[in-house]
Amino acid sequence: MKMKNVAVACALMAGMTLTASSAFAAKNVEPTNGKIQFTGSLVNSACGLAPESSPVQVNFGEIPTSQLKDNQRAGVKHAKIVLQGCDTTVAKTATVTYTPATIDTDNNALAAFTSGTAKGAGIGMVDSGNQDVEWGKAASQVNITDGETDIDFVAYLQANNASAAVTPGDFESTVNFQIDYQ
């Protein structure tokens, strides 16, 4: 008799579970829709730019103006241009030419701030060979490796005039680059 009661109880539980499941399944739930966007470029070159290198993002964060006294370099950030799919049968080395959107009028070794309220400073760069970048001229030569090649650089902030005050505020600047292969 007990076994019969257990069987009946199990049957009732199964029926309630199916009824509950049916109630949940009967809800009218909207689907989630989205889109996948594919972009890129096919290039006839020794290497292509990796997605994280177009553009390269360098965020200086907040740099106290006091760090820019006496023509000091401040906020030094190490960054890199990443090349992908490199083929050393096409080229063995590369040089990068950096060109700012605007060169600072008080110190032509610096890229000018192109927007924001900060004034009296600019951005300089050091290339992968530890040489100061000269705008519009090829930087130190870099060896290419098959597959991925990193081109390291350092960016820094510097007062554009040792005698002028630096005005605090936000800033943005752009430096374009061209990679030539040898």
N, C-alpha and C positions, 0 to 999 in steps of 0.2 A: 504494500500500500504506500509506504514511504517513497519507494522508487517511482510510483505512478505520480505522486505529488511533485516530486523533483522534476519529472519529465514535463508535467503541465506547467510548472513554474518556468522552466527553461523555454518552453514554447511561447509563453506569454512575454517573456523578456525579449526574445527574438522578434516577436511581432511588434513590440513597442519600439525596438531599435530600428526596424525597417520603416515604421511609421514616422519616427523622428527624422530618419535620414531622408525620407521622401519629402518631409516638410521643409528641410533645409535645401534640398535640391530644387524645390519648386520656386525658390526666390528668383526674381528677375534681376540678375546682376549684369551691369554694363561691362563690356570688354574693355581692356586697356589697349589703346592704339598708340603707335609711335612710328618713328621713321629712322632709318639708318642712312646717313649721308656719307658718301665716299668721295674723297677729293685726292688730288695728287697731280703730278706732272711726270711725263716721260721725258728724259733728257738724254742728249747725245754727249755724254761727258764721262770722265774717268770715275767720278763718284756722284752720288746724289746727296742732298741735304736730308738728314733725319728730321722727322716731324718736330722734335723738340728744339730744332735749330732754325726754325722759320716761323716766328722770330725767336732769337735767344732772349730770354728774360733775365735781367739783372735788377734785383731789388735791393737798394742800399738801406732800406729801413730808415730809421731816424738817426741822423748824425749831428751831434752838438756842433754849433758853429765854432766853438772854442777849439775844436780839433783842426780847424783850418788856419790857425795862426802861423805866422812865419813861413808861409808857403808850404806847409806840411801836406802830405797826401793822406787822406782819411777815408774811412769806409771801404777799405780795400776788399774787393770781391773777386774770387777766382771763378772763372766760367769757361765754357768751351763751346766750340762749334763742332757738331757731330756729323761726320760724313758716313754714308752707308752705301753698301754695294760697290765698294771701291775695287777696281781692277788694275793691278800693277802692270799688266801687259799694255795698258793704254797710257799710263803715266806713272812715274816713280815718286815725284815730289809735287808739292803745291806751295803757292804763296798766296797770302791774303792781302788785299788792299782795302783799308778801312777809310770811309769817307763820311764825315758827319753831315747831317741835314744842314746844320749851320755851325760854322767855326766861330769860337768866341772872339769878339773884336778886341778885347784887352789882352788875350793870351792865345795866340794861334796854335798852341800845343793842346788846347782843350776844346772839346765839343761844347757848344753853348746849350744852355737850357732853352728848349723851344716852347715850353708852356709852364705855367705855375707862377707862384709869387716869390720864390727864392731868387736872390740876385747876388752877384759878386763872386760866383764860383762856376766851375765847369767840370767836365768829365774828361779824364785822360785814360790812356790804355798802355799796357805793356804786352808785347807779343810773346809767343811761345819760346822765343830765343832769349827772353829776358831783356829785350830792347824796347825803349820807348817808341810807341807807334808814331810815325810821321804820316799825317793824313794825306791820302792820295798817292802814297808810295808803297811798293810791295814790302811786306813785313818779312821776318825771318822765314827761311824755307823750312818746310815740314816734310818728313818722309811719309809716304802713303803706304798703308798695309792693305792686303787683300781683305775685303769685308768691311770692317768699321775702322775709321781713323778719327781720332780726336785732335782738334786744333785748340790748344789751351790759350787763354789770355787772362789778363788781370785788368779790372777797371777800378778807378779810384776817383775821388772828389778832390778838388784843389781850388783854393782861392785864385781868382783870375788876375788879381792885382794885390801885391803884398801890402800896399798902403791903404787900400779901400776896405770898408767894412762889408761883411757878408750879411745879407738880409735873410733871416729865416723864412721858410715857407716850403711848400711842395714844389716839385720840379719834375719835368720829363725831358728826355733827350733821345734822339735817334742817331745811330751810326749805321750806315749801310756797309756791306762788305761784298767784295767780289773775289772769288777763288780762281786763280789761274794755275793750270797744271803743266808740268814740265816732264 
